[in-house]
Amino acid sequence: MVADGEPASGDPVAGRYTVRSVARALRLVEAVAEGPADGRSLSDLARELGTSKSTALALARTLSAFGYLREATRGRGYALGTALIRLGDMAGQQIPLRDLCRPLIDELSRETKMTARAAVNDNGYPVFIDRVDGPGTVRFHTPLGQREVPYASAAGKAILAAMDEAVVRRVCADTGLRPRTAHTITDIGTLLDNLAAVRRRGFAVDDEEDAEGVICVGAAFFGHDGGCGGAVSVTGIKGDLPAWRVEELGQAVRRCADRVSESLGGSRYAEIAT
């Protein structure tokens, strides 16, 4: 057994204070999580860890005793245990989304020189939970903690693009697709086409649809369950913003949203879209 403080030589995630047996146990849980829902065989797990079956079995039995793994219903393998559900809920409570997003949208604001915001997904509606104002004297009236019109905002359209069409139609029926500017999309067919374009490129654009002279670019992020958790966006004065700059902003926002997803244990958009 490796003593506390002794490096686990040969382990790719080993650090100065890594204990080999603990590292192997955690890698085993991750290997099961990345496998099929009905579990992974002991032989597969041993190969994944580069250990003997007896070592893998000892680790799996210990983890099962604490509820982190369980014997699969089919075959002689192991699946994730229910203790992880409790830990996941506790982690979610201890790491508030706002605290998680703040350094990321702060960096996004500095990179884009625009106001950056983070919103949660409230049944298809964006509810903004944090904001970092961009440089300069222009400030946007962007209150936090309240639902915003989803079909006319970049964050809202990014969220809707990640939802089923039935949800989109329900939200649109609730809101009535009322015009906010002369550029607002007020037809469900046109909106569905716009959302299809959002899914193709990975980010949404509000081109003066919510307020005249203002442009927003948003991208959705995803939780560990694959569901859309919300979106991040940037807002600025449109002016004569060229198409290449909008694309550049979209990629920056997409990168930020992907980092939020990873922090939540979710997947990058490219992995979900394929």
Order of alpha helices (4+ residues) and beta strands (2+ residues): alpha-beta-alpha-alpha-beta-beta-alpha-alpha-beta-beta-alpha-alpha-alpha-beta-beta-beta-alpha-alpha
